[in-house]
Amino acid sequence: MKTAEPEITYNKPGLSGSLGVTSIVLMVVATAAPLTVMVANTPLIISMGNGAAAPFDALVATVIMFLFSVGFIYMSRYITNAGAFYSYIQKGLGRSIGLGSATMAVISYFMILVALEAYIGFALSQLLSTTLGITISWWVLALAITALVGVLGYQKIELSSKFLGVALVLEILIVLVVDAAIIGSGNIGSDAMQPFFLETLLSGSPGLGIMFAIYCFTGFESTVVYREEAANPNVTIPKATYIAVFMIGIFYAVSMWCQVNGIGLSQVVKQATDHPGDMYLTMVESYTNKVFVDVMQVLLVTSLFACVLSLHNIVVRYQYVLGRFGVLHSKLGSVHEKHGSPFISSVLQTVTSLFAVAVCALIGMDPVTQIYAWGATAGTLGYMAILSLTCVSVLVFFRRTENQHPYWNTVVAPIGGLLGLASCLIVAVQNLPALIGGDNSNAAASIMEMVVMISFVVGCAAAFFMKVMSPARFALLKQVS
């Protein structure tokens, strides 16, 4: 009996847009959420990593991400769609592992997205309460923001890029103003370069410090997700990726150096440990004033919103590619006639996020210590695993090709990136209970590891059953990359 041919969508019109280097860089850096990193992530690098060496950790993470990008970008000339990691891993490691990575990517990004949607609901609730005396439950605000993100995600991609551009420029400017205030204060002494001294670098846990610094780059690889919507992608995508990596890395290194010196090299670890939530804001107020801090809190919310919107767009485009090539329902591969956007995938993602946030609220989960901490940690584990698989795929793919390729792009840099990423992933798994914290940290850590592993196994199993039960649909997977 002949297997029915599945509906094919890859030969239909794809996504449309004319994104340039600047637009793509803005969306990618917005995903990294620079202001959020300074407020929420840097205290973790300092307290759980190697203290005042945070600026050095940022530079090491930049080097690792650059090495990853070299092979990633060189291989992009062989990838023609918005599938990002899925397309890359399938190209080198085959359809089964590729599909496993796709399901793991969707679940990982989704967990990070829901975590941030809960956190922004909490942050906005706190802002309204402290500045205007208005009390609104975090989950109400989280649902409203998720719906708004869905509206923007439904529209033409340029609309999202314009909003992200404005939000990003404002948050970067305010951090740079703080950096300038610290440098111009005269408080930076002769020991200002101590963060780069060997004794400082080896203090505490350098592995955790670098791992947290890599967390700060989440989403930088999404340049390739916008390939179908980019103008001249073979030129635009590589430029945007390298600019994003170095822009993020240098910004973090300089701003973290200002932060540790602004607080005081002898006090920064204690402050990060005792006051992780408001350490940066307290420091900012000491160098500026209360009004400036209030403005920064507003921009913190817009920073989170920009990050949520950018992650929404990434997840939507993963689903779009999976639908376009017959892995998920073909409707997810549909493109809006007017906006040129994956509108059905966007609607599905919005509804799914609304449901997830509502369920978490109904069962009484705390938006910060549970939803955000657990979701972001689990999602990041999957994210780092996918980065590592991508490095392996680049190595395998060019090993199999007969043509001569630059040794630096296809061997040296990918191996360097893989070693850095794999080391940080191992450190993360070993320290997962401590990262989560709380009375049930061991159980929560086990659940997170299982969720990530199961998401990968499910994709691999789906590919196997597809190959047996629907060879024609399985054959279409070759078109993904």
C-alpha positions as CSV (number, residue, x, y, z in Angstrom):
1,M,0.0,0.0,0.0
2,K,1.5,3.3,-1.1
3,T,1.9,5.9,1.6
4,A,-0.2,9.0,1.1
5,E,2.0,12.0,0.2
6,P,1.8,14.6,3.0
7,E,0.9,18.1,2.2
8,I,4.0,20.0,1.1
9,T,4.5,23.6,2.1
10,Y,8.1,24.2,1.3
11,N,7.3,25.2,-2.3
12,K,4.9,27.8,-1.2
13,P,5.8,31.5,-0.7
14,G,8.1,31.9,2.3
15,L,8.5,34.7,4.9
16,S,9.1,38.1,3.5
17,G,10.9,41.2,4.8
18,S,13.8,43.4,4.0
19,L,15.7,43.4,7.3
20,G,19.2,44.9,7.2
21,V,22.2,44.4,9.4
22,T,21.1,47.1,11.9
23,S,17.5,45.7,12.3
24,I,18.8,42.1,12.9
25,V,21.5,43.2,15.3
26,L,18.9,45.2,17.3
27,M,16.6,42.2,17.6
28,V,19.4,39.9,18.6
29,V,20.9,42.2,21.2
30,A,17.4,42.9,22.5
31,T,17.1,39.1,23.2
32,A,20.2,39.4,25.3
33,A,18.5,42.2,27.3
34,P,21.6,44.2,28.4
35,L,19.9,46.1,31.2
36,T,18.3,42.9,32.6
37,V,21.8,41.3,32.5
38,M,23.3,44.2,34.5
39,V,20.5,44.1,37.1
40,A,19.7,40.4,37.4
41,N,22.5,38.3,36.0
42,T,25.7,40.2,37.0
43,P,25.1,39.6,40.7
44,L,24.9,35.9,40.0
45,I,28.2,35.9,38.1
46,I,29.8,37.8,41.1
47,S,28.2,35.8,44.0
48,M,28.3,32.3,42.5
49,G,31.2,32.7,40.2
50,N,34.6,34.3,40.8
51,G,33.6,37.6,42.3
52,A,35.2,40.7,40.9
53,A,36.4,38.8,37.9
54,A,33.0,39.2,36.2
55,P,34.4,41.4,33.4
56,F,37.0,38.8,32.6
57,D,34.2,36.1,32.5
58,A,32.3,38.2,30.0
59,L,35.4,38.4,27.8
60,V,35.9,34.6,28.0
61,A,32.3,34.1,27.1
62,T,32.7,36.5,24.1
63,V,35.6,34.4,22.8
64,I,33.6,31.2,23.2
65,M,30.7,32.7,21.3
66,F,33.0,34.1,18.7
67,L,34.6,30.7,18.1
68,F,31.1,29.1,17.9
69,S,30.0,31.8,15.4
70,V,33.0,31.2,13.0
71,G,31.8,27.7,12.0
72,F,28.2,28.6,12.5
73,I,28.4,31.4,10.0
74,Y,30.6,29.6,7.5
75,M,28.0,26.8,7.4
76,S,25.2,29.3,6.9
77,R,25.9,29.5,3.2
78,Y,24.6,25.9,3.0
79,I,21.4,26.7,5.0
80,T,18.5,28.3,3.1
81,N,15.7,28.6,5.7
82,A,14.8,30.0,9.1
83,G,15.3,26.7,10.9
84,A,18.4,27.8,12.7
85,F,19.9,25.1,15.0
86,Y,17.5,22.5,13.6
87,S,18.7,23.0,10.1
88,Y,22.4,23.1,11.1
89,I,22.3,19.9,13.2
90,Q,20.3,18.0,10.7
91,K,22.7,19.0,7.9
92,G,25.6,17.4,9.7
93,L,24.2,14.8,12.0
94,G,21.2,13.5,10.2
95,R,17.4,13.8,10.3
96,S,16.8,11.9,13.6
97,I,19.3,13.9,15.7
98,G,18.2,17.0,13.8
99,L,14.5,16.5,14.8
100,G,15.5,15.7,18.3
101,S,17.4,19.0,18.5
102,A,14.4,20.8,17.0
103,T,12.0,19.6,19.7
104,M,14.6,20.4,22.4
105,A,15.1,23.9,20.9
106,V,11.4,24.6,20.9
107,I,10.9,23.3,24.4
108,S,14.0,25.1,25.8
109,Y,13.1,28.5,24.2
110,F,9.5,28.0,25.3
111,M,10.5,27.5,29.0
112,I,12.8,30.5,28.9
113,L,10.0,32.5,27.3
114,V,7.4,31.6,29.9
115,A,9.9,32.2,32.6
116,L,10.4,35.8,31.3
117,E,6.7,36.4,30.8
118,A,6.2,35.6,34.5
119,Y,9.1,37.7,35.6
120,I,8.0,40.7,33.6
121,G,4.6,40.4,35.1
122,F,6.2,40.5,38.6
123,A,8.5,43.4,37.7
124,L,5.7,45.5,36.3
125,S,3.5,44.7,39.3
126,Q,6.3,45.9,41.6
127,L,6.9,49.0,39.5
128,L,3.2,50.0,39.5
129,S,3.0,49.4,43.2
130,T,6.1,51.4,44.2
131,T,5.7,54.4,41.8
132,L,1.9,54.8,41.4
133,G,0.5,52.8,44.4
134,I,-1.5,50.6,42.0
135,T,-1.8,47.0,43.0
136,I,-2.3,44.5,40.1
137,S,-1.5,40.8,40.4
138,W,1.6,39.7,38.5
139,W,-0.3,37.0,36.5
140,V,-2.8,39.5,35.2
141,L,0.0,41.7,33.9
142,A,1.9,38.7,32.5
143,L,-1.2,37.6,30.6
144,A,-1.7,41.1,29.2
145,I,1.9,41.4,28.1
146,T,1.8,37.9,26.5
147,A,-1.2,38.9,24.5
148,L,0.4,42.2,23.4
149,V,3.5,40.2,22.3
150,G,1.2,38.0,20.3
151,V,-0.2,41.0,18.5
152,L,3.2,42.3,17.5
153,G,4.4,38.8,16.5
154,Y,1.4,38.5,14.2
155,Q,2.4,41.6,12.3
156,K,5.2,42.2,9.7
157,I,8.6,41.5,11.2
158,E,9.7,45.2,10.7
159,L,7.2,46.3,13.3
160,S,8.8,44.1,16.0
161,S,12.3,45.3,14.9
162,K,11.3,49.0,15.2
163,F,10.0,48.5,18.8
164,L,13.0,46.4,19.8
165,G,15.3,49.1,18.3
166,V,13.8,51.9,20.4
167,A,13.8,49.8,23.6
168,L,17.3,48.6,23.1
169,V,18.8,52.0,22.4
170,L,17.3,53.4,25.5
171,E,18.4,50.7,27.8
172,I,22.0,50.7,26.4
173,L,22.2,54.5,26.7
174,I,21.1,54.5,30.4
175,V,23.7,51.8,31.3
176,L,26.4,53.8,29.4
177,V,25.4,56.9,31.4
178,V,25.9,55.0,34.6
179,D,29.3,53.7,33.3
180,A,30.3,57.3,32.5
181,A,29.1,58.5,36.0
182,I,31.3,55.8,37.7
183,I,34.3,56.5,35.6
184,G,34.0,60.3,36.1
185,S,33.4,60.0,39.8
186,G,37.0,59.7,40.7
187,N,36.3,56.6,42.9
188,I,38.1,54.2,40.7
189,G,41.5,53.7,42.3
190,S,44.9,52.2,41.3
191,D,43.5,48.7,41.9
192,A,40.9,49.1,39.1
193,M,42.5,46.3,37.0
194,Q,42.3,43.8,39.8
195,P,39.4,42.0,38.1
196,F,41.9,40.8,35.5
197,F,44.6,39.7,38.0
198,L,45.3,35.9,38.2
199,E,44.4,35.7,41.9
200,T,41.0,37.3,41.3
201,L,40.3,35.1,38.2
202,L,41.0,31.9,40.2
203,S,38.9,32.9,43.2
204,G,35.6,31.3,43.9
205,S,34.3,29.3,40.9
206,P,35.5,30.5,37.6
207,G,33.6,27.8,35.8
208,L,30.2,29.0,37.1
209,G,31.2,32.6,36.4
210,I,31.9,31.9,32.8
211,M,28.7,29.8,32.5
212,F,26.6,32.6,33.8
213,A,28.3,35.0,31.4
214,I,27.4,32.6,28.5
215,Y,23.8,32.7,29.7
216,C,23.9,36.5,29.0
217,F,24.4,35.7,25.3
218,T,21.2,33.7,24.9
219,G,19.6,34.3,21.5
220,F,22.6,35.9,19.8
221,E,22.5,33.0,17.2
222,S,19.0,34.0,16.2
223,T,20.4,36.1,13.3
224,V,20.0,33.1,11.1
225,V,16.3,32.7,12.2
226,Y,15.6,35.8,10.1
227,R,17.3,34.5,7.0
228,E,14.1,34.4,4.9
229,E,13.3,38.0,6.0
230,A,16.7,39.5,5.5
231,A,17.9,41.6,2.6
232,N,20.9,39.8,0.9
233,P,21.2,37.2,3.7
234,N,24.6,35.9,2.6
235,V,26.1,39.2,3.5
236,T,23.6,40.5,6.1
237,I,23.6,37.4,8.4
238,P,27.4,37.0,8.9
239,K,27.8,40.8,9.5
240,A,24.9,40.9,12.0
241,T,26.2,37.9,13.9
242,Y,29.7,39.1,14.4
243,I,28.6,42.6,15.3
244,A,26.1,41.2,17.8
245,V,28.7,39.0,19.5
246,F,31.3,41.7,19.9
247,M,28.7,44.4,20.7
248,I,27.2,42.3,23.5
249,G,30.6,41.1,24.8
250,I,32.4,44.4,24.9
251,F,29.3,46.1,26.4
252,Y,29.1,43.5,29.2
253,A,32.8,43.5,29.9
254,V,33.0,47.3,30.2
255,S,29.8,47.7,32.2
256,M,30.6,44.9,34.6
257,W,34.1,46.4,35.1
258,C,32.4,49.7,36.0
259,Q,29.9,47.9,38.3
260,V,32.5,46.0,40.3
261,N,34.7,49.2,40.7
262,G,31.7,51.4,41.4
263,I,30.5,49.2,44.3
264,G,34.1,48.6,45.5
265,L,36.3,45.6,44.8
266,S,36.4,44.6,48.5
267,Q,32.6,44.9,48.9
268,V,31.2,43.6,45.6
269,V,30.9,39.9,46.5
270,K,29.2,40.7,49.8
271,Q,26.7,43.0,48.1
272,A,26.0,40.6,45.3
273,T,25.4,37.8,47.9
274,D,23.3,39.8,50.3
275,H,21.4,42.0,47.9
276,P,21.3,40.3,44.5
277,G,17.9,41.9,43.5
278,D,18.8,45.5,44.0
279,M,22.6,45.7,44.1
280,Y,22.9,47.4,40.7
281,L,20.0,49.8,41.3
282,T,21.3,50.8,44.7
283,M,24.7,51.5,43.2
284,V,23.1,53.5,40.4
285,E,21.3,55.7,43.0
286,S,24.5,56.4,44.8
287,Y,26.0,57.8,41.6
288,T,22.9,59.5,40.2
289,N,19.5,60.1,42.0
290,K,16.2,58.5,42.8
291,V,14.5,59.8,39.6
292,F,17.2,58.3,37.5
293,V,16.7,54.9,39.2
294,D,12.9,55.2,38.6
295,V,13.5,55.7,34.9
296,M,15.9,52.7,34.9
297,Q,13.2,50.6,36.5
298,V,10.8,51.5,33.7
299,L,13.5,50.7,31.1
300,L,14.1,47.4,32.9
301,V,10.4,46.5,32.2
302,T,10.8,47.5,28.5
303,S,14.1,45.5,28.4
304,L,12.2,42.4,29.5
305,F,9.4,43.1,27.1
306,A,11.9,43.4,24.2
307,C,13.5,40.1,25.3
308,V,10.1,38.4,25.4
309,L,9.1,39.7,22.0
310,S,12.4,38.6,20.5
311,L,12.1,35.1,22.0
312,H,8.5,34.8,20.8
313,N,9.7,35.5,17.3
314,I,12.4,32.8,17.6
315,V,10.0,30.1,18.8
316,V,7.4,31.0,16.2
317,R,9.9,30.6,13.4
318,Y,11.1,27.3,14.7
319,Q,7.5,26.1,14.6
320,Y,7.0,27.6,11.2
321,V,9.9,25.6,9.7
322,L,8.7,22.4,11.4
323,G,5.2,23.0,9.9
324,R,6.6,24.0,6.6
325,F,8.4,20.7,6.2
326,G,5.8,18.4,7.5
327,V,7.0,17.7,11.0
328,L,4.3,19.7,12.7
329,H,0.9,20.5,11.3
330,S,1.3,22.1,7.8
331,K,-0.9,25.1,8.9
332,L,2.0,26.3,11.1
333,G,4.0,26.8,7.9
334,S,1.5,29.3,6.5
335,V,2.5,32.8,5.8
336,H,0.2,35.9,6.1
337,E,-0.6,37.3,2.7
338,K,-0.3,40.9,3.9
339,H,2.3,40.8,6.7
340,G,4.5,38.0,5.3
341,S,4.6,36.6,8.8
342,P,4.1,33.1,10.2
343,F,0.8,34.2,11.7
344,I,-0.7,30.9,12.6
345,S,2.5,29.8,14.4
346,S,2.5,33.1,16.3
347,V,-1.2,32.6,17.4
348,L,-0.4,29.1,18.6
349,Q,2.6,30.3,20.5
350,T,0.6,33.1,22.1
351,V,-2.2,30.7,23.2
352,T,0.3,28.2,24.5
353,S,2.1,30.8,26.6
354,L,-1.2,32.2,27.9
355,F,-2.2,28.7,29.0
356,A,1.2,28.0,30.6
357,V,1.2,31.3,32.6
358,A,-2.4,30.7,33.7
359,V,-1.7,27.2,34.9
360,C,1.4,28.3,36.8
361,A,-0.7,31.0,38.5
362,L,-3.5,28.7,39.3
363,I,-1.3,26.2,41.1
364,G,0.3,29.0,43.1
365,M,3.8,29.0,41.7
366,D,6.0,32.0,42.7
367,P,6.8,34.1,39.6
368,V,10.4,34.6,40.5
369,T,11.8,31.8,42.7
370,Q,9.9,29.1,40.9
371,I,8.6,30.0,37.4
372,Y,11.5,32.2,36.4
373,A,14.3,30.3,38.2
374,W,13.2,26.9,37.1
375,G,12.1,27.7,33.6
376,A,15.1,29.8,32.7
377,T,17.6,27.3,34.2
378,A,16.0,24.3,32.4
379,G,15.7,26.2,29.2
380,T,19.3,27.3,29.3
381,L,20.5,23.7,29.8
382,G,18.8,22.8,26.6
383,Y,20.1,25.9,24.9
384,M,23.7,25.0,25.8
385,A,23.3,21.4,24.7
386,I,22.0,22.6,21.3
387,L,25.0,25.0,20.9
388,S,27.3,22.0,21.6
389,L,25.5,19.8,19.1
390,T,25.7,22.5,16.5
391,C,29.5,22.7,16.9
392,V,29.7,18.9,16.4
393,S,27.5,19.1,13.3
394,V,29.7,21.8,11.8
395,L,32.8,19.5,12.3
396,V,31.0,16.4,10.9
397,F,29.5,18.2,7.9
398,F,32.7,19.7,6.6
399,R,34.6,16.5,7.4
400,R,32.3,14.7,4.9
401,T,32.5,17.2,2.1
402,E,35.1,16.7,-0.6
403,N,35.8,20.4,-1.3
404,Q,38.6,22.2,0.5
405,H,37.4,24.6,3.2
406,P,39.3,27.0,5.5
407,Y,40.8,25.0,8.4
408,W,40.1,27.8,10.8
409,N,36.4,28.0,10.0
410,T,35.6,24.3,9.8
411,V,38.0,22.7,12.4
412,V,39.9,25.0,14.8
413,A,37.1,27.5,15.7
414,P,34.3,24.9,16.0
415,I,36.5,22.7,18.3
416,G,37.4,25.7,20.5
417,G,33.7,26.6,20.7
418,L,32.7,23.1,21.5
419,L,35.3,22.7,24.3
420,G,34.1,26.0,25.9
421,L,30.4,25.2,25.6
422,A,30.7,21.6,26.7
423,S,32.8,22.5,29.8
424,C,30.2,25.1,30.8
425,L,27.4,22.6,30.3
426,I,29.1,20.1,32.5
427,V,29.6,22.7,35.2
428,A,25.9,23.7,35.0
429,V,24.7,20.1,35.4
430,Q,27.0,19.5,38.3
431,N,25.9,22.6,40.1
432,L,22.2,22.5,39.1
433,P,20.7,22.0,42.6
434,A,22.8,25.0,43.9
435,L,21.7,27.1,41.0
436,I,18.0,26.4,41.7
437,G,18.2,26.7,45.4
438,G,15.3,26.0,47.8
439,D,14.3,23.0,49.9
440,N,13.4,20.8,46.9
441,S,16.4,21.8,44.7
442,N,17.6,18.2,44.1
443,A,14.2,17.0,43.0
444,A,13.7,20.1,40.8
445,A,17.1,19.6,39.2
446,S,16.3,16.0,38.3
447,I,13.0,17.1,36.8
448,M,14.7,19.8,34.7
449,E,17.3,17.4,33.4
450,M,14.6,14.9,32.5
451,V,12.5,17.5,30.7
452,V,15.5,18.5,28.5
453,M,16.5,14.9,27.8
454,I,12.9,13.8,27.1
455,S,12.4,16.7,24.7
456,F,15.3,15.5,22.7
457,V,14.4,11.8,22.8
458,V,10.8,12.6,21.7
459,G,12.1,14.3,18.6
460,C,14.5,11.4,17.7
461,A,11.7,8.9,18.3
462,A,9.3,10.9,16.1
463,A,11.8,10.8,13.3
464,F,12.1,7.0,13.7
465,F,8.4,6.4,13.6
466,M,8.0,8.8,10.7
467,K,10.6,6.9,8.8
468,V,8.8,3.6,9.4
469,M,5.2,4.8,9.2
470,S,5.4,7.6,6.7
471,P,8.6,7.4,4.5
472,A,7.3,10.1,2.2
473,R,7.0,12.6,5.1
474,F,10.4,11.5,6.4
475,A,11.9,12.1,3.0
476,L,10.7,15.7,3.1
477,L,13.0,16.4,6.1
478,K,15.9,16.5,3.6
479,Q,14.4,19.8,2.4
480,V,14.7,21.4,5.8
481,S,18.3,22.5,5.4
